[in-house]
Amino acid sequence: MLDDRKLAVLRAIVEDYVSTNEPVGSKALADRHNLGVSPATIRNDMAALEEQGYIAQPHTSAGRVPTDKGYRLFVDRLSQIKPLSSAERRAIETFLAGAVDLDEIVMRTVRLLAQLTRQVAVVQYPSLTRSSVRHVEIVPLSDRRVMLVLITNTGRVEQRVVDLPEDVADDRIANLRGVLNGCLDGCGLSNVPDTIADLPERLPQEDRQVAATILSVLLETLVERHEEKIAFGGTANLAGADFSVGLRGVLEALEEQVVLIRLLGETHGMSELTVRIGSENPYSGLRGTSIVAAGYGSGDRELARLGVLGPTRMDYPVTMGAVRAVARYVGQILAGS
């Protein structure tokens, strides 16, 4: 364990290196920070930090830079995450509140996170497996064709055209729509197959074949849309970043949805930020990056995750504050939509 003074020296090295992108020396630390000790003492503390693997010397006669282990201790010991200003909070609320549907909420969130953090923003769409039915609409298109529309509590809308086995009058469609919404309203999508298994038998004989056709398309929709969906943006922010591992590996990883979903991490509870630094990332192409992620959702239920990816030389207090705030606002908008 490091004592408070060495921790203060490490914190100063991280802050200076993040802001200047230059290795940090003991004299610069003594000049810039009120550490209350001489440059000689700071040199001794830096030697101890280097010996324990928290900082490293990139080349001879240079200052020191934080290692992944140093960044990790810095993040774990953060006394506070930088809060957003009231102007930033108002701008976020206004920008996100203008979204008209889930796709626009996700795309606006990506743009917002990328602008706030100057990193690559990654947003996972709410998973269908964690969503529930808000409404089912059946819209007649002709005597033998209808549009089936499934709307979830997270704002996802799935549409399918269904060809019916016979001509069906509008009043029969209206009755089927009422029965479907009566049994599916608020039902978790993973429970839908069991809930509708015996539904045709509860209908008049003449409507059973039509109902079975529509329900089979509904079930196909749930199976087909089971995959996770990710949106990302801000890759231009990588252009000025310095990566200890090449940029090509980072760009390749961004193209892999499965990698991005793994990076955002598993559910840990919505209020908890996940920070993965450098070598902690499971994907070798991202060993020079850090990922800051948080869950977002409706009420106390996490629906998906969002976050940012950038070089390990990242302003962690600012990035963590932005990710947490945006996740909270997205959850509020989904809850109210």
VMD Tcl script that draws the C-alpha trace (Angstrom):
set ca {
  {0.00 0.00 0.00}
  {1.19 3.55 -0.75}
  {1.21 6.22 1.93}
  {-0.71 9.46 1.35}
  {2.35 11.40 0.16}
  {3.31 8.89 -2.53}
  {-0.35 8.73 -3.57}
  {-0.34 12.55 -3.92}
  {2.82 12.33 -6.07}
  {1.22 9.66 -8.28}
  {-1.95 11.74 -8.61}
  {0.15 14.78 -9.65}
  {2.08 12.71 -12.24}
  {-1.16 11.39 -13.77}
  {-2.76 14.83 -13.91}
  {0.33 16.47 -15.46}
  {0.91 13.70 -17.99}
  {-2.76 13.72 -19.08}
  {-2.72 17.50 -19.58}
  {0.73 17.84 -21.23}
  {1.41 14.45 -22.87}
  {5.03 14.90 -21.69}
  {6.91 12.68 -19.22}
  {6.86 14.34 -15.77}
  {10.00 15.18 -13.75}
  {10.43 15.85 -10.02}
  {11.27 19.55 -10.51}
  {8.09 20.13 -12.55}
  {6.06 18.42 -9.84}
  {7.62 20.58 -7.13}
  {6.95 23.74 -9.18}
  {3.38 22.95 -10.25}
  {1.95 21.22 -7.19}
  {1.87 22.18 -3.56}
  {3.16 18.82 -2.31}
  {4.85 20.37 0.73}
  {8.15 18.48 0.26}
  {11.48 19.12 -1.49}
  {12.30 17.95 -5.05}
  {14.74 15.44 -3.48}
  {11.90 13.84 -1.47}
  {9.72 13.78 -4.57}
  {12.55 12.04 -6.47}
  {12.72 9.37 -3.72}
  {8.95 8.90 -3.85}
  {9.07 8.61 -7.66}
  {11.81 5.97 -7.37}
  {9.59 3.98 -4.98}
  {6.58 4.36 -7.32}
  {8.69 3.16 -10.24}
  {10.00 0.19 -8.29}
  {6.43 -0.84 -7.46}
  {5.33 -0.53 -11.11}
  {3.07 2.53 -10.83}
  {5.18 4.73 -13.13}
  {7.81 4.05 -15.79}
  {10.63 5.84 -17.58}
  {9.83 5.89 -21.33}
  {13.45 6.63 -22.34}
  {16.73 7.69 -20.73}
  {17.00 10.96 -18.85}
  {13.27 11.63 -19.33}
  {10.63 12.12 -16.67}
  {8.15 9.42 -15.74}
  {4.74 8.37 -17.11}
  {1.95 6.39 -15.41}
  {1.63 2.66 -16.14}
  {-1.71 0.81 -16.38}
  {-1.19 -0.11 -12.71}
  {-0.65 3.58 -11.87}
  {-3.81 4.67 -13.71}
  {-5.74 1.89 -11.97}
  {-4.71 3.09 -8.50}
  {-5.45 6.70 -9.52}
  {-9.00 5.72 -10.61}
  {-9.64 3.50 -7.57}
  {-8.58 6.30 -5.21}
  {-10.46 9.12 -6.95}
  {-12.04 11.13 -4.15}
  {-14.54 12.68 -6.54}
  {-15.67 12.49 -10.14}
  {-15.85 15.89 -11.81}
  {-19.53 16.95 -11.93}
  {-20.92 18.62 -15.04}
  {-21.67 22.33 -14.86}
  {-25.32 23.42 -14.69}
  {-25.01 24.76 -18.26}
  {-23.71 21.36 -19.47}
  {-26.54 19.57 -17.67}
  {-29.18 21.83 -19.22}
  {-27.63 21.35 -22.68}
  {-27.71 17.55 -22.27}
  {-31.36 17.57 -21.15}
  {-32.42 19.81 -24.03}
  {-30.45 17.87 -26.64}
  {-31.70 14.43 -25.57}
  {-35.29 15.55 -24.91}
  {-35.61 16.56 -28.58}
  {-35.30 12.92 -29.74}
  {-38.51 11.49 -31.20}
  {-37.80 7.74 -31.05}
  {-35.32 5.20 -29.70}
  {-33.00 5.34 -32.74}
  {-32.70 9.10 -32.38}
  {-32.14 8.85 -28.60}
  {-29.26 6.42 -29.22}
  {-27.69 8.48 -32.03}
  {-27.96 11.72 -30.05}
  {-26.42 9.99 -27.04}
  {-23.47 8.83 -29.17}
  {-22.87 12.35 -30.50}
  {-23.23 13.90 -27.06}
  {-20.80 11.52 -25.34}
  {-18.22 11.90 -28.11}
  {-18.42 15.72 -27.87}
  {-18.30 15.83 -24.05}
  {-15.33 13.47 -23.67}
  {-13.47 13.82 -27.01}
  {-13.34 10.01 -27.11}
  {-15.14 7.29 -29.09}
  {-18.68 6.86 -27.75}
  {-20.37 3.44 -27.72}
  {-24.07 2.94 -26.92}
  {-25.84 -0.41 -26.66}
  {-29.50 -0.49 -27.67}
  {-31.85 -1.72 -24.93}
  {-31.79 -5.49 -25.10}
  {-35.06 -7.12 -26.17}
  {-34.49 -9.80 -23.53}
  {-34.70 -7.12 -20.83}
  {-37.69 -5.30 -22.38}
  {-41.43 -5.77 -22.02}
  {-44.44 -5.22 -24.29}
  {-45.99 -1.77 -24.18}
  {-48.43 -2.23 -27.07}
  {-49.23 -4.48 -30.02}
  {-50.90 -2.91 -33.05}
  {-52.46 -4.83 -35.96}
  {-53.12 -2.54 -38.92}
  {-55.21 -3.86 -41.83}
  {-53.49 -3.25 -45.20}
  {-55.94 -5.27 -47.33}
  {-58.48 -8.06 -46.80}
  {-55.70 -10.65 -46.49}
  {-52.73 -8.60 -45.27}
  {-51.98 -6.76 -42.01}
  {-49.05 -4.88 -40.48}
  {-48.01 -6.25 -37.07}
  {-46.32 -3.60 -34.88}
  {-44.66 -4.48 -31.57}
  {-43.74 -1.55 -29.29}
  {-41.61 -2.19 -26.20}
  {-41.28 -0.21 -22.97}
  {-37.81 0.88 -24.09}
  {-39.12 2.50 -27.26}
  {-38.09 -0.21 -29.70}
  {-40.54 -0.68 -32.56}
  {-40.61 -3.90 -34.62}
  {-42.82 -4.11 -37.71}
  {-43.73 -7.06 -39.91}
  {-46.22 -7.56 -42.75}
  {-48.36 -10.69 -42.27}
  {-50.19 -12.52 -45.07}
  {-53.40 -14.04 -43.68}
  {-54.90 -17.40 -44.73}
  {-58.34 -15.85 -45.47}
  {-60.18 -12.55 -45.82}
  {-60.64 -10.94 -42.40}
  {-63.03 -8.09 -41.59}
  {-61.79 -5.09 -39.59}
  {-63.97 -5.90 -36.56}
  {-62.32 -9.34 -36.21}
  {-58.88 -7.69 -36.40}
  {-59.94 -5.16 -33.72}
  {-61.10 -8.00 -31.47}
  {-57.81 -9.89 -31.91}
  {-55.85 -6.68 -31.22}
  {-57.80 -6.20 -27.96}
  {-57.21 -9.79 -26.82}
  {-53.48 -9.61 -27.63}
  {-52.95 -6.35 -25.73}
  {-55.02 -7.65 -22.83}
  {-52.67 -10.59 -22.25}
  {-49.34 -9.05 -23.36}
  {-49.43 -5.55 -21.85}
  {-46.39 -5.29 -19.55}
  {-45.29 -8.87 -20.32}
  {-41.52 -9.44 -20.47}
  {-40.49 -10.37 -24.02}
  {-38.81 -13.56 -22.83}
  {-42.20 -14.61 -21.34}
  {-44.24 -13.88 -24.48}
  {-44.02 -17.44 -25.98}
  {-45.48 -19.06 -22.84}
  {-48.10 -16.31 -22.45}
  {-49.52 -16.73 -25.96}
  {-49.10 -20.53 -26.24}
  {-52.82 -21.28 -25.68}
  {-54.19 -17.96 -26.91}
  {-55.75 -19.31 -30.15}
  {-57.80 -21.83 -28.11}
  {-59.36 -18.93 -26.16}
  {-60.69 -17.37 -29.37}
  {-63.78 -18.23 -31.43}
  {-63.15 -21.14 -33.83}
  {-63.32 -18.87 -36.90}
  {-60.46 -16.66 -35.62}
  {-58.03 -19.37 -34.51}
  {-56.18 -19.92 -37.81}
  {-55.75 -16.15 -38.37}
  {-54.54 -15.70 -34.77}
  {-52.07 -18.59 -35.11}
  {-50.62 -17.00 -38.29}
  {-50.16 -13.59 -36.64}
  {-48.71 -15.09 -33.44}
  {-46.19 -17.20 -35.34}
  {-44.87 -14.01 -37.02}
  {-44.74 -12.30 -33.61}
  {-42.61 -15.15 -32.22}
  {-40.33 -15.10 -35.31}
  {-39.80 -11.36 -34.74}
  {-38.67 -11.96 -31.15}
  {-36.24 -14.70 -32.21}
  {-34.81 -12.69 -35.14}
  {-34.28 -9.55 -33.09}
  {-32.58 -11.34 -30.21}
  {-29.13 -10.08 -31.22}
  {-27.65 -7.06 -29.49}
  {-27.34 -3.82 -31.40}
  {-24.59 -1.21 -30.88}
  {-24.06 2.32 -32.16}
  {-20.78 4.19 -31.96}
  {-19.35 7.52 -33.10}
  {-16.50 9.95 -32.59}
  {-13.83 7.79 -34.24}
  {-12.29 11.02 -35.59}
  {-11.27 11.71 -31.98}
  {-8.78 8.83 -32.29}
  {-6.76 10.74 -34.89}
  {-4.95 12.88 -32.34}
  {-4.64 10.15 -29.70}
  {-1.39 8.43 -28.80}
  {-1.64 4.66 -28.57}
  {1.03 2.38 -27.15}
  {-0.63 -0.31 -29.28}
  {-1.43 0.58 -32.92}
  {-4.53 2.42 -34.09}
  {-5.37 -0.37 -36.58}
  {-6.20 -2.79 -33.76}
  {-8.49 -0.20 -32.16}
  {-10.36 0.42 -35.43}
  {-10.72 -3.32 -36.07}
  {-12.18 -3.83 -32.59}
  {-14.72 -1.06 -33.17}
  {-16.02 -2.97 -36.20}
  {-16.73 -6.05 -34.06}
  {-20.11 -5.77 -32.31}
  {-19.34 -8.75 -30.05}
  {-16.10 -7.13 -28.88}
  {-17.88 -3.84 -28.12}
  {-20.61 -5.59 -26.13}
  {-17.96 -7.44 -24.08}
  {-16.07 -4.21 -23.50}
  {-19.09 -2.41 -22.12}
  {-19.16 -5.14 -19.54}
  {-21.75 -7.17 -17.77}
  {-24.49 -5.72 -15.61}
  {-23.14 -4.40 -12.33}
  {-26.05 -2.14 -11.39}
  {-26.90 1.16 -12.99}
  {-25.14 3.45 -10.56}
  {-21.82 1.65 -10.92}
  {-19.20 2.86 -13.38}
  {-16.93 0.24 -14.94}
  {-13.40 1.38 -15.87}
  {-11.13 -1.01 -17.77}
  {-7.59 0.23 -18.25}
  {-5.07 -0.95 -20.86}
  {-4.02 -4.54 -20.22}
  {-7.29 -5.21 -18.31}
  {-9.07 -5.29 -21.69}
  {-9.64 -8.83 -22.98}
  {-9.04 -7.85 -26.63}
  {-5.34 -7.54 -27.57}
  {-5.94 -4.71 -30.07}
  {-7.26 -2.54 -27.24}
  {-4.39 -2.94 -24.76}
  {-3.49 0.74 -25.25}
  {-7.02 1.97 -24.50}
  {-9.30 2.52 -21.53}
  {-13.07 2.01 -21.48}
  {-15.40 3.84 -19.09}
  {-18.95 2.43 -19.08}
  {-22.20 2.64 -17.11}
  {-25.64 1.07 -17.28}
  {-28.77 3.00 -18.17}
  {-32.36 2.03 -17.69}
  {-35.86 2.73 -16.56}
  {-36.60 2.85 -12.83}
  {-34.15 0.55 -11.08}
  {-33.87 -1.85 -14.02}
  {-30.81 -1.75 -16.26}
  {-31.70 -2.09 -19.94}
  {-28.31 -1.67 -21.60}
  {-24.92 0.03 -21.25}
  {-23.07 2.95 -22.75}
  {-19.54 4.26 -22.50}
  {-16.48 5.73 -24.13}
  {-13.20 4.33 -25.41}
  {-9.96 6.29 -25.66}
  {-6.23 6.14 -24.92}
  {-5.16 5.23 -21.37}
  {-3.88 8.83 -21.14}
  {-7.46 9.94 -20.46}
  {-8.93 12.60 -18.17}
  {-10.66 10.00 -15.96}
  {-12.52 12.35 -13.54}
  {-14.10 14.29 -16.45}
  {-14.84 11.18 -18.55}
  {-16.37 9.25 -15.65}
  {-18.54 12.24 -14.71}
  {-19.81 12.65 -18.28}
  {-20.58 8.93 -18.76}
  {-22.47 8.71 -15.47}
  {-24.48 11.90 -16.13}
  {-25.44 10.94 -19.71}
  {-26.47 7.43 -18.59}
  {-28.74 8.96 -15.96}
  {-30.39 11.37 -18.46}
  {-30.95 8.64 -21.07}
  {-32.65 6.52 -18.40}
  {-34.93 9.41 -17.41}
  {-35.93 10.03 -21.04}
  {-36.71 6.34 -21.63}
  {-38.74 6.19 -18.42}
  {-40.77 9.22 -19.47}
  {-41.21 8.34 -23.15}
}
mol new
graphics top color blue
foreach p $ca { graphics top sphere $p radius 0.5 }
foreach p [lrange $ca 0 end-1] q [lrange $ca 1 end] { graphics top cylinder $p $q radius 0.2 }
display resetview
